[in-house]
Amino acid sequence: MTKSVLYTSSPLLASKTPVWRSKFIVAGLALGFAGLAGRAAWVQVFGNDFFRHQGEVRFVRTLELPANRGRILDRNGLLLATSVPTPSIWAIPEDVERDKVKLAQLARLLGMSNAELDRKLADEDKTFVWLKRQVDDSVARQVAVLGIKGIYQRKEYRRQYPEGEAAAHVVGFTNVEDHGQEGVELSFDHQLAGRTGSRRVIKDRLGRVVEELGEQVPPIDGRDLQLSIDSKVQFFAYQKLRDTVLENKARAGSVVVIDARTGEVLALANYPSYTPDKRQNLTGEQLRNRALTDTFEPGSTMKPFTIGLALESGLVTPQTTVQTAPGYVVIGGARISDSHAHGLLTVQQVIQKSSNIGTLKIALQMQPREMWETFTAAGFGQKPQIPFPGVVSGRVRPYKTWRPVEQATMSYGYGLSASLFQMARSYTVFAHDGQIIPATLLKTEQPPVGAQVFSPKTAAEIRTMLQMAAGPGGTGPKAQTMGYSVGGKSGTAHKQEGKGYAGHKYRSWFVGMAPIDQPRIIVGVMVDEPSAGKYFGGDVAAPVFSDVVQQTLRRMGVQPDMSVKPQVVVDSVEESF
């Protein structure tokens, strides 16, 4: 039988415990609880900002709800640019499963080296890193099959451009963040982009949403944009330009097509070009919208404005004669000549034969101020009011600085500069009864408000001269189009090189309109440095004009104004330049 403990027989147990010891223990416990209570109050009430922030950093996420970028449409509602949903691959580096075989397969699928993938995943403190943006659906499915922990997918939008390189310089492109970088995508980025939405959520360690925080802000999709461009005209113009540049071994080329009644740009093509959604290794040569950003001395395409001013002021009539023999003049020590000596010419024939001598003799009877005012009224030296990146104004020097030789050369297109777009728009003066009208890249139903430069009578007289220039005996017979009357002016300008002009480098131009009595379209063509033997504007640029005019007028449903029969086109008369 166990012996019971007798507290009185144990000296240790029988000793009396000091009161202070028990009080100390109770006080210690009370102080500990008070400290815990104070700490809890601090953490949860008074100083919780830090801890709230740390919790949010680890588990609260603001998820972006992407807005769908607006579509870009041509004038008939056909797609030029649209957004399609596409997956992107991302990771939480600290959670990624370090399976070397799977990671090697992932790197191969994403088109990167193992070392590059390792660098992206190296910092295990990161809670988010993009591995590859906007991958193909097939790639995303294969990544999902790998089932690597810490690798996730997110839906984004990728831009697609159905018209490809034909419309690239008009439409432009966006970057991976869906912000416009070139062309219309850049110019109208605010309208197209819309506004992203958001929602705040709590995620667990596996990246799963476990709770919504507050109300989500829905995204606002971007607005669609309808251009004045006709995608069919654009494609044909680009195709014809490309073939001409390659055939003539030229450096580049541009085509502009403008509706002569509304000022709407129906086509704006350049070559070389690029594919907007495949932009690896692009160069400035490919990206540049030459029709708007490059300026040149326009050469003989300026002569109608000089003659138009002389007609308008009553200085000459279409039948006034001008002596151009012996085919050259010397002004201020500079010799200016025609390609051939023409002798006595009427004013009409000065344009038809593209005589420098006839043009400058008429010009030198006028005041420099009058010529300068006419040129600027027609848009030269003025930045086109068209919302597009890189649009240039060209250059027309103040008339007070003109010397006689400069006035003479400017009369036939040297000593000033303009873009192809400016040249094409300037010819609305002749196509629109003497008014220059604003050009637009957006489809419009409103009639344009123009500014009067010449009277309707003068404009009609110049159209007759342009028809002669594009006909037999003129400098541009290859501009003739089956079924439609045309008028226009060729130009061949030496390229500037250093402080002078290159001996064998030219820019070939042709700008004109059709049908000639009631013009519906204006077409401008420029081919830069043709080097296959031909370089006159009437030989190189005029055939492009002819084909584009015919296809565009048919596309617009314009009835032919001439009997349709085979035409025999002779070589163009060599123009003076």
C-alpha positions as CSV (number, residue, x, y, z in Angstrom):
1,M,0.0,0.0,0.0
2,T,1.4,3.3,-1.1
3,K,2.2,5.6,1.6
4,S,0.5,9.0,1.4
5,V,2.6,12.1,1.3
6,L,2.6,14.0,4.6
7,Y,3.1,17.7,3.9
8,T,4.1,18.3,7.5
9,S,6.9,15.7,7.4
10,S,8.5,17.4,4.2
11,P,10.6,20.4,5.1
12,L,10.5,21.7,1.5
13,L,6.7,21.5,1.3
14,A,6.1,22.6,4.8
15,S,8.1,25.8,4.3
16,K,6.0,28.9,3.9
17,T,6.1,30.5,0.3
18,P,6.9,34.2,0.3
19,V,3.9,36.4,-0.7
20,W,6.1,38.6,-3.0
21,R,6.9,35.6,-5.2
22,S,3.3,34.8,-6.1
23,K,2.6,38.5,-6.6
24,F,5.6,38.7,-9.0
25,I,4.4,35.7,-11.0
26,V,0.9,37.1,-11.3
27,A,2.3,40.6,-12.2
28,G,4.5,39.0,-14.9
29,L,1.6,37.1,-16.4
30,A,-0.5,40.3,-16.3
31,L,2.3,42.3,-17.9
32,G,2.7,39.6,-20.6
33,F,-1.0,39.7,-21.4
34,A,-1.0,43.5,-21.4
35,G,1.9,43.4,-23.9
36,L,0.1,41.0,-26.1
37,A,-3.0,43.0,-25.9
38,G,-1.1,46.2,-26.7
39,R,0.7,44.5,-29.6
40,A,-2.6,43.1,-30.9
41,A,-4.1,46.6,-30.7
42,W,-1.2,48.1,-32.5
43,V,-1.2,45.5,-35.2
44,Q,-4.9,45.6,-35.8
45,V,-5.9,49.2,-34.9
46,F,-3.2,51.8,-34.6
47,G,-0.3,50.6,-36.7
48,N,-1.9,48.3,-39.2
49,D,-0.9,50.2,-42.4
50,F,2.4,48.4,-42.6
51,F,0.9,44.9,-42.1
52,R,-2.0,45.7,-44.4
53,H,0.4,46.7,-47.1
54,Q,2.5,43.5,-46.5
55,G,-0.7,41.4,-46.8
56,E,-1.7,43.2,-50.0
57,V,1.7,42.7,-51.5
58,R,1.5,39.0,-50.9
59,F,-2.1,38.2,-51.7
60,V,-4.1,41.2,-53.0
61,R,-3.8,41.8,-56.8
62,T,-5.3,44.5,-59.0
63,L,-6.2,42.7,-62.2
64,E,-6.3,44.7,-65.4
65,L,-9.3,44.2,-67.6
66,P,-8.0,45.0,-71.1
67,A,-10.2,47.1,-73.4
68,N,-10.7,45.8,-76.9
69,R,-9.0,48.3,-79.3
70,G,-11.2,49.8,-81.9
71,R,-11.2,48.4,-85.4
72,I,-9.9,50.4,-88.4
73,L,-12.1,50.1,-91.5
74,D,-11.9,51.2,-95.0
75,R,-14.6,53.4,-96.6
76,N,-16.7,50.3,-97.5
77,G,-16.5,48.7,-94.0
78,L,-13.7,46.2,-94.8
79,L,-11.2,45.5,-92.1
80,L,-7.8,47.2,-92.2
81,A,-7.0,46.4,-88.5
82,T,-8.7,44.4,-85.8
83,S,-7.8,42.9,-82.4
84,V,-8.1,39.2,-81.6
85,P,-7.7,37.6,-78.1
86,T,-4.4,35.9,-77.7
87,P,-2.7,34.2,-74.7
88,S,0.5,35.4,-73.0
89,I,2.7,33.4,-70.7
90,W,3.8,34.6,-67.2
91,A,5.2,33.2,-64.0
92,I,5.6,33.6,-60.3
93,P,9.4,32.9,-60.1
94,E,9.4,31.8,-56.4
95,D,6.7,29.2,-57.1
96,V,8.1,27.8,-60.3
97,E,8.8,24.1,-60.3
98,R,12.5,23.6,-61.1
99,D,12.1,20.6,-63.3
100,K,15.0,20.9,-65.8
101,V,13.4,18.7,-68.4
102,K,10.1,20.6,-68.3
103,L,11.8,24.0,-68.3
104,A,13.9,23.0,-71.3
105,Q,10.7,22.1,-73.1
106,L,9.1,25.4,-72.0
107,A,12.1,27.4,-73.4
108,R,11.8,25.6,-76.7
109,L,8.1,26.3,-77.0
110,L,8.7,30.0,-76.2
111,G,11.5,30.3,-78.7
112,M,14.2,31.2,-76.2
113,S,17.3,29.6,-74.8
114,N,17.5,27.8,-71.5
115,A,19.8,30.5,-70.2
116,E,17.4,33.2,-71.2
117,L,14.5,31.5,-69.4
118,D,16.7,30.9,-66.3
119,R,17.5,34.7,-66.2
120,K,13.8,35.5,-66.2
121,L,13.2,33.1,-63.4
122,A,16.4,33.9,-61.4
123,D,15.0,36.3,-58.8
124,E,12.8,34.2,-56.5
125,D,11.6,37.3,-54.7
126,K,9.6,38.3,-57.8
127,T,5.9,37.6,-57.8
128,F,5.3,38.3,-61.5
129,V,7.4,38.1,-64.7
130,W,6.4,38.0,-68.3
131,L,7.9,35.0,-70.1
132,K,6.4,35.6,-73.6
133,R,3.7,38.0,-74.7
134,Q,1.1,37.1,-77.3
135,V,1.9,33.5,-78.3
136,D,0.0,31.4,-80.7
137,D,-2.9,29.3,-79.4
138,S,-1.1,26.1,-80.3
139,V,1.9,27.2,-78.2
140,A,-0.3,28.1,-75.3
141,R,-2.0,24.7,-75.3
142,Q,1.4,22.9,-75.3
143,V,2.6,25.1,-72.4
144,A,-0.5,24.2,-70.5
145,V,0.0,20.4,-71.1
146,L,3.5,20.7,-69.5
147,G,1.7,21.5,-66.2
148,I,4.6,23.4,-64.7
149,K,3.8,24.8,-61.2
150,G,4.1,28.6,-61.1
151,I,3.6,29.1,-64.9
152,Y,0.3,30.8,-65.9
153,Q,-1.5,32.3,-68.9
154,R,-3.3,35.6,-69.4
155,K,-5.6,36.7,-72.2
156,E,-4.4,39.8,-74.1
157,Y,-5.3,41.3,-77.5
158,R,-3.1,41.1,-80.6
159,R,-3.5,43.4,-83.6
160,Q,-4.1,41.8,-87.0
161,Y,-3.8,43.6,-90.4
162,P,-5.7,41.8,-93.2
163,E,-4.3,44.0,-96.0
164,G,-0.7,43.4,-95.0
165,E,2.1,45.4,-96.7
166,A,-0.3,47.1,-99.2
167,A,-1.8,49.3,-96.5
168,A,1.0,49.2,-93.9
169,H,2.1,52.8,-94.3
170,V,-1.5,54.1,-93.8
171,V,-2.6,51.8,-90.9
172,G,0.7,51.6,-89.1
173,F,1.0,49.2,-86.1
174,T,0.9,48.9,-82.3
175,N,3.4,47.6,-79.8
176,V,3.0,44.7,-77.5
177,E,1.2,47.0,-75.0
178,D,-1.3,47.8,-77.7
179,H,-0.2,51.4,-78.1
180,G,0.0,52.9,-81.6
181,Q,3.5,53.3,-82.9
182,E,3.0,54.3,-86.6
183,G,0.4,55.5,-89.0
184,V,-3.3,55.8,-88.2
185,E,-2.7,53.6,-85.1
186,L,-0.5,56.3,-83.7
187,S,-2.4,59.4,-84.9
188,F,-5.7,58.2,-83.6
189,D,-4.4,56.1,-80.6
190,H,-6.6,57.9,-78.0
191,Q,-9.8,57.2,-80.0
192,L,-8.9,53.6,-80.8
193,A,-7.4,52.5,-77.4
194,G,-10.4,52.9,-75.2
195,R,-9.9,52.6,-71.4
196,T,-8.8,49.6,-69.4
197,G,-10.8,48.3,-66.5
198,S,-9.7,46.7,-63.2
199,R,-10.8,44.5,-60.3
200,R,-9.1,43.9,-56.9
201,V,-8.9,40.4,-55.7
202,I,-7.3,38.2,-53.1
203,K,-5.3,35.3,-54.5
204,D,-3.9,32.3,-52.7
205,R,-0.4,31.0,-53.0
206,L,-1.4,29.0,-56.1
207,G,-2.6,32.2,-57.9
208,R,-6.3,31.3,-57.5
209,V,-8.8,34.1,-56.9
210,V,-10.4,33.4,-53.5
211,E,-12.2,36.7,-52.9
212,E,-13.3,39.9,-54.8
213,L,-12.5,43.2,-53.1
214,G,-15.0,46.0,-53.9
215,E,-16.6,46.7,-57.3
216,Q,-14.8,46.1,-60.5
217,V,-14.3,48.9,-63.0
218,P,-15.4,47.6,-66.4
219,P,-13.2,48.3,-69.5
220,I,-14.4,50.8,-72.1
221,D,-13.7,49.4,-75.6
222,G,-12.1,51.8,-78.2
223,R,-14.1,53.3,-81.0
224,D,-14.0,52.0,-84.5
225,L,-12.4,54.3,-87.1
226,Q,-13.5,54.5,-90.7
227,L,-11.0,55.7,-93.2
228,S,-11.5,57.3,-96.6
229,I,-9.2,54.6,-98.0
230,D,-10.7,52.1,-100.5
231,S,-8.8,48.9,-99.8
232,K,-9.3,47.6,-103.3
233,V,-7.8,50.8,-104.8
234,Q,-5.1,50.7,-102.2
235,F,-4.1,47.1,-103.1
236,F,-4.0,47.7,-106.8
237,A,-2.1,50.9,-106.5
238,Y,0.5,49.2,-104.3
239,Q,0.8,46.2,-106.6
240,K,1.3,48.4,-109.7
241,L,3.8,50.6,-107.9
242,R,5.8,47.6,-106.6
243,D,6.0,46.1,-110.1
244,T,7.1,49.4,-111.6
245,V,9.8,50.0,-108.9
246,L,11.2,46.4,-109.5
247,E,11.0,46.6,-113.2
248,N,12.9,49.9,-113.4
249,K,15.4,48.9,-110.7
250,A,14.3,52.0,-108.7
251,R,15.1,52.8,-105.1
252,A,11.5,53.4,-104.1
253,G,8.1,54.8,-105.1
254,S,4.8,56.3,-104.0
255,V,1.3,56.7,-105.2
256,V,-1.5,59.0,-103.9
257,V,-5.1,58.8,-105.1
258,I,-7.5,61.6,-104.0
259,D,-11.2,62.0,-104.7
260,A,-11.3,65.3,-106.6
261,R,-14.8,66.2,-105.3
262,T,-14.5,65.4,-101.6
263,G,-10.7,65.5,-100.9
264,E,-10.9,62.0,-99.5
265,V,-7.7,60.0,-99.8
266,L,-8.6,56.8,-101.6
267,A,-5.1,55.3,-101.7
268,L,-1.7,56.1,-100.3
269,A,0.9,53.5,-101.1
270,N,4.7,53.2,-100.8
271,Y,7.3,50.7,-101.8
272,P,9.4,49.2,-100.2
273,S,6.9,48.3,-97.5
274,Y,6.6,45.8,-94.6
275,T,4.1,43.5,-93.0
276,P,2.7,45.2,-89.9
277,D,2.4,42.1,-87.7
278,K,5.9,40.8,-88.7
279,R,8.3,43.6,-87.9
280,Q,11.6,41.8,-87.2
281,N,14.6,43.6,-88.6
282,L,12.7,46.6,-90.1
283,T,14.6,49.5,-91.5
284,G,13.7,53.2,-91.9
285,E,13.6,52.6,-95.7
286,Q,10.6,50.3,-95.1
287,L,8.9,52.2,-92.4
288,R,8.9,55.7,-94.0
289,N,5.7,56.9,-95.5
290,R,7.5,58.6,-98.4
291,A,4.4,60.2,-99.9
292,L,4.0,62.3,-96.7
293,T,7.5,62.5,-95.2
294,D,9.8,63.0,-98.1
295,T,10.2,66.2,-100.1
296,F,11.7,66.7,-103.5
297,E,12.0,69.4,-106.1
298,P,8.8,68.8,-108.1
299,G,10.2,69.8,-111.5
300,S,7.8,70.3,-114.4
301,T,4.7,69.4,-112.4
302,M,4.9,73.0,-111.1
303,K,4.6,74.6,-114.6
304,P,0.8,74.6,-114.6
305,F,0.7,76.9,-111.5
306,T,3.1,79.4,-113.1
307,I,1.0,79.5,-116.4
308,G,-2.2,79.5,-114.4
309,L,-1.1,82.7,-112.6
310,A,-0.2,84.3,-116.0
311,L,-3.6,83.4,-117.4
312,E,-5.4,84.6,-114.2
313,S,-3.6,88.0,-114.3
314,G,-4.4,88.5,-118.0
315,L,-0.7,88.5,-118.9
316,V,-1.3,85.8,-121.6
317,T,-4.0,83.8,-123.2
318,P,-3.8,80.1,-124.2
319,Q,-3.0,81.2,-127.7
320,T,-0.3,83.8,-126.9
321,T,3.0,82.8,-128.5
322,V,6.3,82.7,-126.8
323,Q,9.7,82.4,-128.6
324,T,11.8,79.7,-127.0
325,A,14.5,79.6,-129.7
326,P,17.4,78.9,-129.6
327,G,16.4,76.6,-126.8
328,Y,18.4,78.1,-124.0
329,V,18.9,81.4,-122.0
330,V,21.6,82.6,-119.7
331,I,20.4,84.3,-116.5
332,G,22.8,85.5,-113.9
333,G,25.6,83.4,-115.4
334,A,23.5,80.3,-115.3
335,R,22.5,78.5,-118.5
336,I,19.0,77.2,-118.6
337,S,17.9,75.0,-121.6
338,D,15.1,72.9,-123.0
339,S,15.8,69.2,-123.9
340,H,15.0,70.3,-127.6
341,A,14.8,73.6,-129.3
342,H,11.1,74.2,-130.0
343,G,11.0,77.6,-131.5
344,L,7.8,79.6,-131.4
345,L,5.2,78.0,-129.0
346,T,1.7,79.0,-127.9
347,V,1.1,79.0,-124.1
348,Q,-0.8,75.7,-124.5
349,Q,2.2,74.2,-126.2
350,V,4.6,75.5,-123.5
351,I,2.7,73.1,-121.1
352,Q,2.3,70.4,-123.8
353,K,6.0,70.3,-124.6
354,S,7.1,71.2,-121.1
355,S,9.3,74.0,-122.1
356,N,11.5,75.5,-119.4
357,I,12.3,78.5,-121.6
358,G,8.7,79.3,-122.4
359,T,7.7,79.0,-118.7
360,L,10.5,81.2,-117.3
361,K,10.0,83.9,-120.0
362,I,6.4,84.2,-118.9
363,A,7.3,84.0,-115.2
364,L,9.9,86.8,-115.4
365,Q,7.1,89.2,-116.6
366,M,5.4,88.7,-113.2
367,Q,6.4,89.9,-109.7
368,P,8.0,87.4,-107.3
369,R,5.4,88.2,-104.7
370,E,2.6,87.1,-107.1
371,M,4.2,83.7,-107.7
372,W,5.0,83.2,-104.0
373,E,1.4,84.0,-103.1
374,T,0.0,81.6,-105.7
375,F,2.4,78.8,-104.7
376,T,1.5,79.1,-101.0
377,A,-2.2,79.4,-101.7
378,A,-1.9,76.0,-103.5
379,G,-0.4,74.5,-100.3
380,F,3.3,74.6,-101.1
381,G,5.4,75.4,-98.1
382,Q,2.4,74.7,-95.9
383,K,2.1,71.6,-93.6
384,P,-0.9,69.5,-94.8
385,Q,-3.7,69.6,-92.3
386,I,-3.9,65.8,-92.0
387,P,-3.4,64.0,-88.7
388,F,-0.4,61.8,-89.6
389,P,3.0,61.4,-88.0
390,G,5.9,62.9,-89.8
391,V,4.0,65.0,-92.3
392,V,6.3,67.6,-93.8
393,S,5.6,71.1,-95.1
394,G,8.1,71.3,-97.9
395,R,9.8,74.7,-98.6
396,V,9.1,77.8,-100.6
397,R,11.6,80.6,-99.7
398,P,10.3,84.1,-99.0
399,Y,9.9,86.0,-102.3
400,K,12.0,89.0,-101.0
401,T,15.1,86.9,-101.3
402,W,14.5,85.7,-104.9
403,R,17.1,86.6,-107.5
404,P,16.0,86.6,-111.2
405,V,17.6,83.2,-111.8
406,E,15.8,81.7,-108.7
407,Q,12.5,83.1,-109.9
408,A,13.2,81.5,-113.3
409,T,14.0,78.1,-111.9
410,M,11.1,78.1,-109.4
411,S,8.7,78.7,-112.3
412,Y,9.5,75.2,-113.6
413,G,9.9,73.4,-110.2
414,Y,13.5,73.9,-109.0
415,G,14.5,75.7,-105.9
416,L,11.5,74.7,-103.9
417,S,10.4,71.4,-102.4
418,A,7.2,69.5,-101.9
419,S,5.9,66.0,-101.0
420,L,4.0,63.8,-103.4
421,F,0.9,64.2,-101.2
422,Q,1.2,68.0,-101.5
423,M,1.6,67.8,-105.2
424,A,-1.5,65.6,-105.6
425,R,-3.6,67.8,-103.3
426,S,-2.4,71.0,-105.1
427,Y,-3.9,69.7,-108.3
428,T,-7.4,69.9,-106.8
429,V,-7.0,73.6,-107.8
430,F,-7.4,72.5,-111.4
431,A,-9.9,69.7,-110.8
432,H,-12.2,71.6,-108.5
433,D,-12.9,74.8,-110.5
434,G,-9.9,76.7,-109.2
435,Q,-10.4,75.8,-105.5
436,I,-7.9,74.0,-103.4
437,I,-9.8,71.7,-101.0
438,P,-8.7,70.0,-97.8
439,A,-7.6,66.4,-98.0
440,T,-8.7,63.9,-95.4
441,L,-7.9,60.3,-94.4
442,L,-11.3,59.9,-92.8
443,K,-14.5,59.0,-94.7
444,T,-16.7,62.1,-94.9
445,E,-20.2,62.9,-96.1
446,Q,-19.7,66.7,-95.8
447,P,-18.9,68.7,-99.0
448,P,-15.4,70.3,-98.6
449,V,-15.0,74.0,-98.1
450,G,-12.2,75.1,-100.5
451,A,-10.2,78.3,-101.0
452,Q,-10.3,80.0,-104.4
453,V,-6.9,80.1,-106.1
454,F,-7.9,80.5,-109.7
455,S,-11.1,81.3,-111.5
456,P,-13.1,78.3,-112.9
457,K,-12.2,79.7,-116.4
458,T,-8.5,79.5,-115.7
459,A,-8.8,76.0,-114.2
460,A,-10.6,74.8,-117.3
461,E,-8.0,76.3,-119.6
462,I,-5.2,74.5,-117.6
463,R,-7.1,71.2,-117.7
464,T,-7.1,71.5,-121.5
465,M,-3.3,72.1,-121.5
466,L,-2.9,69.1,-119.1
467,Q,-4.9,66.9,-121.6
468,M,-2.6,68.0,-124.4
469,A,0.5,67.2,-122.2
470,A,-0.9,63.7,-121.6
471,G,-1.8,63.2,-125.3
472,P,0.0,62.7,-128.6
473,G,2.9,65.2,-129.0
474,G,3.0,65.8,-125.2
475,T,5.4,64.5,-122.5
476,G,3.0,61.9,-121.1
477,P,1.1,60.0,-123.7
478,K,1.6,56.8,-121.7
479,A,-0.8,58.2,-119.2
480,Q,-3.6,57.6,-121.6
481,T,-6.3,55.4,-120.2
482,M,-8.8,53.2,-122.2
483,G,-12.3,54.7,-122.0
484,Y,-11.4,57.8,-120.0
485,S,-10.0,61.2,-120.9
486,V,-7.0,62.2,-118.8
487,G,-4.8,65.2,-118.2
488,G,-1.7,65.5,-116.3
489,K,1.9,66.7,-116.1
490,S,5.1,64.7,-116.0
491,G,8.2,65.8,-114.2
492,T,11.8,64.6,-114.1
493,A,14.0,66.2,-111.5
494,H,17.7,65.7,-110.9
495,K,18.3,64.6,-107.4
496,Q,20.2,66.9,-105.1
497,E,23.6,65.6,-103.9
498,G,25.7,67.7,-101.7
499,K,25.5,71.3,-102.9
500,G,24.7,70.4,-106.4
501,Y,22.8,67.8,-108.5
502,A,23.6,64.2,-109.3
503,G,24.3,63.7,-112.9
504,H,22.5,60.4,-113.3
505,K,20.0,60.2,-110.4
506,Y,16.4,61.3,-111.0
507,R,13.0,61.4,-109.5
508,S,10.2,60.7,-112.0
509,W,6.8,62.2,-111.4
510,F,3.4,62.2,-112.9
511,V,0.4,64.1,-111.4
512,G,-2.9,64.3,-113.2
513,M,-6.7,63.8,-113.2
514,A,-9.6,62.0,-114.9
515,P,-12.1,62.4,-116.6
516,I,-10.7,65.7,-117.7
517,D,-14.0,67.7,-118.1
518,Q,-15.4,66.7,-114.8
519,P,-12.5,65.2,-112.8
520,R,-13.4,62.5,-110.2
521,I,-9.9,61.6,-109.1
522,I,-6.4,63.0,-108.9
523,V,-3.5,60.5,-109.0
524,G,0.1,61.4,-108.1
525,V,3.0,59.0,-108.8
526,M,6.7,59.3,-107.9
527,V,9.5,56.8,-108.7
528,D,12.8,57.4,-107.0
529,E,16.0,56.7,-108.9
530,P,14.9,54.5,-111.8
531,S,18.1,52.9,-113.2
532,A,17.0,50.4,-115.9
533,G,17.5,52.8,-118.8
534,K,14.3,54.9,-118.6
535,Y,13.9,57.9,-116.2
536,F,11.6,60.4,-117.7
537,G,8.4,60.9,-115.8
538,G,6.4,60.3,-118.9
539,D,8.0,56.9,-119.4
540,V,8.3,55.6,-115.8
541,A,5.5,57.2,-113.7
542,A,2.8,57.8,-116.4
543,P,2.1,54.1,-117.0
544,V,1.4,53.7,-113.3
545,F,-1.0,56.7,-113.4
546,S,-2.8,55.1,-116.4
547,D,-3.5,51.8,-114.7
548,V,-4.4,53.2,-111.4
549,V,-6.9,55.7,-113.0
550,Q,-8.6,53.0,-115.0
551,Q,-9.0,50.6,-112.1
552,T,-10.1,53.4,-109.7
553,L,-12.7,54.9,-112.0
554,R,-14.2,51.5,-112.7
555,R,-14.2,50.7,-109.0
556,M,-16.1,54.0,-108.4
557,G,-18.6,53.2,-111.1
558,V,-17.7,56.2,-113.3
559,Q,-19.0,55.8,-116.8
560,P,-16.3,56.0,-119.6
561,D,-16.4,59.4,-121.4
562,M,-14.5,58.2,-124.4
563,S,-15.1,55.4,-126.9
564,V,-13.3,52.2,-125.7
565,K,-10.9,51.1,-128.4
566,P,-7.3,50.0,-128.4
567,Q,-4.9,52.9,-128.2
568,V,-1.4,53.1,-129.8
569,V,0.8,54.9,-127.3
570,V,4.1,56.3,-128.7
571,D,7.1,57.1,-126.6
572,S,6.8,60.4,-124.7
573,V,8.4,63.5,-125.9
574,E,11.5,64.2,-123.8
575,E,10.6,66.8,-121.3
576,S,12.8,69.6,-120.1
577,F,13.9,69.3,-116.5
